[in-house]
Amino acid sequence: IELDVSFQSGNMISLILSSKDKQLIESFTVGQKLNELHFYSPIAIFKSSGVVSAKTKISSGPKQGDYCLDIEIKSL
């Protein structure tokens, strides 16, 4: 699965999951460890692991009904 990072601060990233991807949204739970994550940017490519720190339904704005998934990046 390839997802775009909507926001990043330090070792925390936020992803937006479309409400249409119900199965994908349900597959993530807070506290869940994610192994072998691959990150790509214009200046770096690296692998790491992470932990789902929050999963929040967006209640207003253009992304209303979608979900924000926050992941804390850990080192392997």
Number of C-alpha atoms within 10 A of each C-alpha: 3 6 9 12 13 11 11 13 8 7 11 16 19 20 17 21 21 15 16 10 11 12 9 12 18 9 8 15 14 13 13 14 16 16 13 11 13 11 14 10 7 5 5 7 9 10 13 14 16 22 18 20 18 16 20 12 15 16 11 9 7 8 15 12 16 20 20 19 22 22 24 20 19 16 8 10
